[in-house]
Amino acid sequence: MSISDTVIVGAGPYGLSIAAHLRAADLPFQIFGSTLESWRAFMPAGMVLKSEPFASNLWDPGRRFTLERFAEERKLPYQHSGRPLSLADFLDYAEWFRQRAVGEPNPARVQRITGGAGEFTLEFAGQSPIRARHVILATGHMPFRYVPQELAGLAEPLSFHSTRIGDVRAFSGRDVTIVGAGQSALESAALLHEAGAAVRLIARTDHIIWNPAPSAKQRSFIDTIRQPESGLGFGWRSVAVCELPQVFRRLFPAEKRHRFVAGSWGPTGAWWLRERFENRINTMLGGRIRSASPAGSRVRLVVEQPSGLSEIETDHVICGTGFKVDMDRIELLDSSLRSSIAREGAAPLLDAHFETSMAGLFIVGIASAPTFGPVMRFMFGAKHVAPVLARHLRGTGAARASPAVGPLSRAAK
Ligand SMILES: Cc1cc2nc3c(=O)[nH]c(=O)nc-3n(C[C@H](O)[C@H](O)[C@H](O)COP(=O)(O)OP(=O)(O)OC[C@H]3O[C@@H](n4cnc5c(N)ncnc54)[C@H](O)[C@@H]3O)c2cc1C
């Protein structure tokens, strides 16, 4: 079995952005994964991106394939911010980017990664294994789906994570209870309500936080200085978190970084969602689920609120309860390889190049957020990761050769 230099596992925003950088640097690589699978298969149709258009780019080194360029080429309206981007348009953009900057990822699913220290073996179902010196895990947030303990014992379809909603029309006429107060919970509630479901939302918080709508007026110079805009919102703190992930890693001890990541950019709703939610969705604030049990084909919930306990029967409970990074959930890594990787709490210990303590194994995206900060939970973070990895791999003397991803679309040449 010959050995590849670099294998990227995952063809989401991070995997594609890294691939675009390696390709432009003429570094050999293979990329595996179904393009934008988390967005195509696990986000509800009709969804709108929370990130503003300027923060919804995939990243190539020359910035030739931005969302703005795509809109220009397709003669679509584009605004830096204040004009939300639909999931459908984002997927079209990602496909356009892939064709021009990356080529064709191999859609095979990696089943297991074994080995270590610059010599890994990747196994597939129905395909021969391959070996690689460097493996970049860009497998995204799906392994980290979090379901609260009280609901973990209920089987689908009584209860499931919001990434499993699929077609909202299937819930028309059903009674649905959503748990959570973040964008995913709030937008799922609006979409299900609009599809004809009877929706209630249970949230621990005593009020829903809505992000402010961007001002229709041109911002003044003073406002721009006082509250500059970043990929994660307004203010100097956001700018620092967005633009200085290496400083974040260097400056703060692990415990402080983890606390900051867990406690910042918490659950909020996008400004454009507010009117689709308020006065439409039955909302139980300050609510905690004390127990959940099957009741025939339904679920019986006991909910505690400041006003007391109430009992609810509902057809489905949907957990819009987000994601928690935990190395033990990366089952793709063989258990002996996983257990030999150093950790910071439940997260992988990463150096400045996103490399784990196992030489040659890199982890990017949400799993790197405890190290590099909240920006890594969003695709904006890929703008930092991709050049760092390309520089680092070039420095390791990765042989120059054609990447195994096929030709680029003519427009890219
Ligand atoms: C409902 C929702 C809305 C969101 N909205 C936004 C937003 O508006 N803006 C924003 O910036 N972020 C948003 N996010 C976060 C967003 O998902 C991440 O920013 C982004 O997807 C991270 O990209 P990624 O490449 O790390 O992972 P992903 O997009 O999850 O991609 C993972 C890739 O890995 C592949 N893969 C996984 N396992 C394997 C395997 N074993 N073998 C081969 N391939 C594998 C998958 O096929 C996929 O190609 C949202 C998240 C959710 C859940």
The ligand as a MOL file (V3000), in Angstrom:
LIG
                    3D

  0  0  0     0  0            999 V3000
M  V30 BEGIN CTAB
M  V30 COUNTS 53 58 0 0 0
M  V30 BEGIN ATOM
M  V30 1 C -28.6880 24.6420 12.3590 0
M  V30 2 C -27.2960 25.1990 12.2050 0
M  V30 3 C -27.1000 26.4460 11.6150 0
M  V30 4 C -25.8120 26.9580 11.4530 0
M  V30 5 N -25.6610 28.1860 10.8770 0
M  V30 6 C -24.4150 28.6980 10.7030 0
M  V30 7 C -24.2260 29.9480 10.0700 0
M  V30 8 O -25.1860 30.6230 9.6800 0
M  V30 9 N -22.9380 30.4070 9.8690 0
M  V30 10 C -21.8420 29.6760 10.2960 0
M  V30 11 O -20.7120 30.1400 10.0910 0
M  V30 12 N -22.0110 28.5060 10.9340 0
M  V30 13 C -23.2520 27.9890 11.1470 0
M  V30 14 N -23.4160 26.7800 11.7530 0
M  V30 15 C -22.2240 26.0760 12.2040 0
M  V30 16 C -21.7040 25.3150 10.9630 0
M  V30 17 O -22.2640 24.0660 10.9240 0
M  V30 18 C -20.2380 25.3270 10.9270 0
M  V30 19 O -19.7730 26.6550 10.8530 0
M  V30 20 C -19.6450 24.6030 9.7030 0
M  V30 21 O -20.4880 23.6460 9.1310 0
M  V30 22 C -18.3820 23.9460 10.1440 0
M  V30 23 O -17.7940 23.3630 9.0360 0
M  V30 24 P -16.9710 22.0010 9.1530 0
M  V30 25 O -16.3190 21.8420 7.8380 0
M  V30 26 O -16.1520 22.0100 10.3750 0
M  V30 27 O -18.0410 20.8610 9.4140 0
M  V30 28 P -19.2930 20.3300 8.6090 0
M  V30 29 O -19.9520 21.3660 7.8220 0
M  V30 30 O -20.1130 19.6040 9.6350 0
M  V30 31 O -18.6900 19.2640 7.5900 0
M  V30 32 C -18.2370 18.0050 8.0160 0
M  V30 33 C -17.8290 17.2020 6.8150 0
M  V30 34 O -17.2270 16.0040 7.2950 0
M  V30 35 C -17.7160 14.9100 6.5640 0
M  V30 36 N -17.5340 13.7260 7.3790 0
M  V30 37 C -17.9280 13.5270 8.6500 0
M  V30 38 N -17.5590 12.3050 9.0540 0
M  V30 39 C -16.9050 11.7340 8.0120 0
M  V30 40 C -16.2880 10.4710 7.8120 0
M  V30 41 N -16.2520 9.5550 8.7540 0
M  V30 42 N -15.7120 10.2140 6.6080 0
M  V30 43 C -15.7290 11.1470 5.6130 0
M  V30 44 N -16.3000 12.3620 5.7690 0
M  V30 45 C -16.8850 12.6340 6.9560 0
M  V30 46 C -19.1390 15.2690 6.2330 0
M  V30 47 O -19.6230 14.5090 5.1330 0
M  V30 48 C -18.9570 16.7630 5.8850 0
M  V30 49 O -18.5370 16.8490 4.5580 0
M  V30 50 C -24.6980 26.2270 11.9150 0
M  V30 51 C -24.8840 24.9690 12.5330 0
M  V30 52 C -26.1640 24.4630 12.6560 0
M  V30 53 C -26.3370 23.1110 13.3060 0
M  V30 END ATOM
M  V30 BEGIN BOND
M  V30 1 1 1 2
M  V30 2 1 2 3
M  V30 3 2 2 52
M  V30 4 2 3 4
M  V30 5 1 4 5
M  V30 6 1 4 50
M  V30 7 2 5 6
M  V30 8 1 6 7
M  V30 9 1 6 13
M  V30 10 2 7 8
M  V30 11 1 7 9
M  V30 12 1 9 10
M  V30 13 2 10 11
M  V30 14 1 10 12
M  V30 15 2 12 13
M  V30 16 1 13 14
M  V30 17 1 14 15
M  V30 18 1 14 50
M  V30 19 1 15 16
M  V30 20 1 16 17
M  V30 21 1 16 18
M  V30 22 1 18 19
M  V30 23 1 18 20
M  V30 24 1 20 21
M  V30 25 1 20 22
M  V30 26 1 22 23
M  V30 27 1 23 24
M  V30 28 2 24 25
M  V30 29 1 24 26
M  V30 30 1 24 27
M  V30 31 1 27 28
M  V30 32 2 28 29
M  V30 33 1 28 30
M  V30 34 1 28 31
M  V30 35 1 31 32
M  V30 36 1 32 33
M  V30 37 1 33 34
M  V30 38 1 33 48
M  V30 39 1 34 35
M  V30 40 1 35 36
M  V30 41 1 35 46
M  V30 42 1 36 37
M  V30 43 1 36 45
M  V30 44 2 37 38
M  V30 45 1 38 39
M  V30 46 1 39 40
M  V30 47 2 39 45
M  V30 48 1 40 41
M  V30 49 2 40 42
M  V30 50 1 42 43
M  V30 51 2 43 44
M  V30 52 1 44 45
M  V30 53 1 46 47
M  V30 54 1 46 48
M  V30 55 1 48 49
M  V30 56 2 50 51
M  V30 57 1 51 52
M  V30 58 1 52 53
M  V30 END BOND
M  V30 END CTAB
M  END
